[in-house]
Amino acid sequence: MDLIDTYNKHYREHAQISSPLFNGAIELLVKLKQKQKGYISAVVTGKGRLGLEHNLHHSNTEHFLVLSELQMMR
């Protein structure tokens, strides 16, 4: 196991959520999901994939999102 794999494994197992949600965020996400008609929920972030997935998992919000990554089309 190389250094990067070791770091990633340690991060997944021990890191706390680094971006806590704003007050009322879960309630807003629930309302948006209930009223969603043709809208797509997504997140845009400067975090890497590992950090994003970690925070979505630990904040229990991944099921609210349809997209968490977009690639620019040319």
C-alpha positions as CSV (number, residue, x, y, z in Angstrom):
1,M,0.0,0.0,0.0
2,D,1.5,3.3,-1.0
3,L,1.4,6.6,0.9
4,I,-1.6,8.0,-1.0
5,D,-3.6,4.8,-0.4
6,T,-2.7,4.8,3.3
7,Y,-3.7,8.5,3.6
8,N,-7.0,7.9,1.8
9,K,-7.8,4.9,4.0
10,H,-7.1,6.8,7.2
11,Y,-9.1,9.8,6.0
12,R,-12.2,7.6,5.2
13,E,-12.0,5.8,8.5
14,H,-11.2,8.7,10.9
15,A,-12.0,12.1,9.4
16,Q,-14.9,14.1,10.8
17,I,-17.3,16.0,8.6
18,S,-15.3,19.1,7.5
19,S,-18.2,21.1,6.1
20,P,-21.1,21.1,8.5
21,L,-24.5,22.0,7.1
22,F,-26.2,25.3,7.7
23,N,-29.2,25.4,10.1
24,G,-32.3,24.3,8.3
25,A,-30.4,22.7,5.3
26,I,-31.9,19.2,5.8
27,E,-35.4,20.6,6.1
28,L,-34.9,22.6,2.9
29,L,-33.5,19.5,1.0
30,V,-36.5,17.5,2.2
31,K,-39.0,20.1,0.9
32,L,-37.1,20.5,-2.4
33,K,-37.1,16.7,-2.9
34,Q,-40.9,16.5,-2.2
35,K,-41.7,19.3,-4.6
36,Q,-39.2,18.4,-7.3
37,K,-40.8,18.6,-10.8
38,G,-38.3,18.5,-13.5
39,Y,-35.5,20.0,-11.4
40,I,-32.1,18.2,-10.8
41,S,-30.4,18.6,-7.4
42,A,-26.6,18.9,-7.6
43,V,-23.7,20.0,-5.6
44,V,-20.8,22.1,-6.8
45,T,-17.6,22.1,-4.7
46,G,-13.9,22.7,-4.8
47,K,-13.4,19.5,-2.8
48,G,-12.0,16.4,-4.3
49,R,-14.2,13.4,-4.9
50,L,-13.1,11.7,-1.7
51,G,-13.8,14.7,0.4
52,L,-17.2,15.2,-1.2
53,E,-18.3,11.6,-0.8
54,H,-17.1,11.6,2.8
55,N,-19.1,14.8,3.6
56,L,-22.2,13.6,1.8
57,H,-22.1,10.3,3.6
58,H,-21.5,11.8,7.1
59,S,-24.1,14.5,6.6
60,N,-26.6,11.8,5.3
61,T,-27.4,14.0,2.3
62,E,-26.3,11.9,-0.7
63,H,-29.8,10.6,-1.4
64,F,-31.0,14.2,-2.0
65,L,-28.7,14.7,-5.0
66,V,-28.9,13.5,-8.6
67,L,-25.5,14.9,-9.6
68,S,-22.4,15.6,-7.7
69,E,-20.1,16.1,-10.7
70,L,-20.5,17.6,-14.1
71,Q,-18.0,17.5,-16.9
72,M,-17.9,20.4,-19.3
73,M,-19.2,19.6,-22.7
74,R,-17.3,21.0,-25.7
